[in-house]
Amino acid sequence: MFEIIKLLFDICLFRKGPQHLPYSPWLLRITIVIYAIVNFLMINISVGWLYALFIVAIGILIVVGFSWTMLYFGHRPGRFYQTTCALLGTDALISFFAVPGVASMAIGGMTLLAFSVMIGLMIWHWAITGHIIRNALDQTLMFGLSLAFLYLLVSYQVMVLLFPEVTGVE
């Protein structure tokens, strides 16, 4: 398992791509569980546990659905397990690092440091997602970043539509 975490860190540092992860349905199940736990802990800071479970479940469906759709239309369905594991695993790592910032903002309000850290993590998450998409579809980095931006924008809009009171939009 340590090797998988190391590979995910290497993907986050742009040293490796999703193709370096093993093709494994078992690994996909494990990354879904880890993604769910980390995101549940982060979301549960500001909302109840049942609501957090719904949000995490929708998040998993969005990631899996996006990955499948992107690879299907990109004529690369054989890369589904590796790409989805990379998207879920790197998101879990970024979310893990975001937990202190989210907790700090929930407890002490919006400080400049917490806000800056969160913005930095969001930009890093976008770049990592673009890097994964680029490698998964054998496209340019600009294409990967563009598709990652659209994906993150649409996923945020879906969450706002489904959970407006959590996202602060009412």
Secondary structure, 3 states (H helix, E strand, C coil): CHHHHHHHHHHHCCCCCHHHCCCCHHHHHHHHHHHHHHHHHHHCCCCCHHHHHHHHHHHHHHHHHHHHHHHHHCCCHHHHHHHHHHHHHHHHHHHHHHHHHHHHHHHHCCCHHHHHHHHHHHHHHHHHHHHHHHHHHCCCHHHHHHHHHHHHHHHHHHHHHHCHHHHCCC
